[in-house]
Amino acid sequence: MILVVDSGSTKTDWAIINGVDHSIYTSIGINPSSDLAFIPLSEHNSELADLAPDITHIYYYGAGVIDKSTEKLIYDWLLLYFENTIEIKISSDLLGACKSLAGDKQGIVSILGTGCNSCVFDGHKITDNIPTFGYIISNEGAGTEIGKAILQSYFYRKMPGDVVQEFESKYSIDKSSVVHSLYQESNTTSFLAKFASFVNETKNKEWRRSLLSPLFQSFIDIRIKSYSNYYSYELYFVGSIAYFCQDILKEIIENNNLHLAEIIQKPIDGLIKYHVQKQS
């Protein structure tokens, strides 16, 4: 049996492929930059742990896989639980997005979820990539940046009154609790990203547009327009922010005279299809 893994910072999808049949299991996110996810496999998903002895090949695509050292962290951890595996291949979540969305076609492939990334894909490999440095420096348009923008709007008194009422009915926060979560807790990205869902819950669509539009424009300016001949490529997007905020994202793409090919929420379905085809 084959195991295909797509892991972001907040959630992991594990797909076990047996011929043309498959099953998908979920667990918390895995990122080499955090020790929190390197827990026993049974704590990720007990059903998956029971099937581990039957896995022969693993294709892992994950956030935070940026070099040989981060690949080895994931490889060594997987080897602890999948002892009968013949082959383990570790790749970035960005390459996983490329295989899921573009397949063998060229394009600019972007991730827009809790974090963000983009690359130029030639149908076989990534040929160019604007570096991303996580939520402190990067993450244009991503969940953490939307979370920051919402908190700024609220605490800087820029949020309209009707939105303030909606926000306070959903969240009970003050300055001290925010400071504690940002600077004394370990999972700052999750804390910031959890507020992003609010933009799709508010009834004030004009405020939502005014908040999201500049963030998505920043993503386009930095992570699309920095590539040579960017205007000639089809654009592919994956991630919860791209998917659930696609109305505004599509507006920004159209306003910049760019060509959108597809937006999906998560890459696991496309990765299953890709690896099933590779088997046949």
Secondary structure, 3 states (H helix, E strand, C coil): CEEEEEECCCEEEEEEEECCEEEEEEEECCCCCCHHHCCCHHHHCHHHHHHHHHCCEEEEEECCCCCHHHHHHHHHHHHHHCCCCCEEEEEEHHHHHHHHHCCCCCEEEEEECCCEEEEEECCCCEEECCCCCCCCCCCCCCHHHHHHHHHHHHHCCCCCHHHHHHHHHHCCCCHHHHHHHHHCCCCHHHHHHCCHHHHHCCCCHHHHHHHHHHHHHHHHHHHCCCCCCHHHCEEEEECHHHHHCHHHHHHHHHHCCCEEEEEECCCHHHHHHHHHHHHC
